Amino acid sequence: MTDSSIPKFFEKSHEEKLNIISNFSDLTDDEVNHLKNATGGIDFEHANKMIENAISTFSLPLGIATNFKINNKDYLVPMVIEEPSVIAAASKAAKIAKIHGGFTASVEGNVSIGQIQLREKIGLNEILDIKEKILAGSKEILELANSKSNTLTKLGKGAKEILCKEVLSSDHGNGRYMIVELMIDVGDAMGANVTNTMCEAVAPLIEKLTGKTTLLRILSNYSTKRMVTAMATFDKDAVGGEQVVNDMISAFDFADNDIYRAVTHNKGVMNGTISVANATGQDSRAIEAAAHAYASHTGRYRSLTTWAKDDSGNLVGKFEIPLSVGIVGGVTNDHPVAKICTKILNLTSVQDLACIMASTGLAQNFAAMRALVTEGIQKGHMKLHARKQASNS
Ligand code: NAD
């Protein structure tokens, strides 16, 4: 089975749903049983090795969004989220996007940025001299950095470039910090640890080259060398006609020009992206931090998505986000449910995962805006909420 359009998936029994997923993604009996028993994935011993002071584990619902077609391949998208209506909304949006071929997404690269701060503030007169010393030692710095990861070196990846920049201090003098930046192709990993390891490893060499001492040595989560773009065309008639399309563009316009609306609009986008991040064991804090910083990259906080009409009056959406994700490392290979979710996605590369996360964010944003300009957001939300309240009383 390769088609992600599964009519009335929400009406199927737990067993039927698992059979469908199992057929779609070739899950083993063990994997299906793991999902069926709904244990949430890890036992206490496992949790106790992951964090300090562990006392228990905590699980959340895992659901499947249907209808996704991304770069001409169908996906059933696992989403971990506690909020009702998000998965139904993503599935509905993906169904409409499929009319015009689904989502088109691309990834710019997988380069992590490591930062090394020189401790002493420097004056304008010193900048060129220090930069020259660092750049003259680039080859040596890169070799030292790459000696810390045999895996990346063997893959032809690793530290590729050294950049220097000055950051003005907030004190009232003319002091500046010199920041050395390591550009590291981290392959299929998020790469936080390898980036930090490389930064710490090269700091003594930078001290030797410059005669200065270093202070911070850490990756930047503002992963602008890992930009992902997802686009889709939503059929005018399926959206609800010209008025709904126009109203959705006005809704976007509102978000793009008012921070109070933009934050909520972008939270809706992240409902999609972060649910997939959770399901696949990503560092969601890193993704959120980068996304909201990027929302301000023009100098004011704006919508992370853009919406316009094409020549036929269809609604075209675009979502751009810096995304640091991995399919190896962290808990991606360690958490049993994250591993199964990665398998459900039939990923062939880390770029596929980034494209899926961006497409899910765009789908979610479409669905939220459409609900807001038509029936309102509460109808969908309250359906399940009412069920939950009833079961609590
Ligand atoms: P990791 O430390 O598990 O390293 C990834 C491992 O995968 C490396 O040992 C690498 O050699 C190996 N590997 C195998 N095949 C690979 C391939 N094809 N491409 C790349 N690497 C390959 O994980 P990580 O990705 O370095 O770090 C992620 C973890 O670090 C997350 O849990 C994150 O929460 C945490 N972290 C985050 C921050 C931050 O965001 N500021 C800081 C520190 C740690």
Boltz pocket constraint, residues with backbone or C-beta under 6 A from the ligand:
constraints:
  - pocket:
      binder: B
      contacts: [[A, 149], [A, 151], [A, 152], [A, 155], [A, 186], [A, 187], [A, 188], [A, 189], [A, 190], [A, 191], [A, 192], [A, 193], [A, 194], [A, 195], [A, 196], [A, 219], [A, 221], [A, 283], [A, 286], [A, 326], [A, 328], [A, 329], [A, 330], [A, 331]]
      max_distance: 6.0
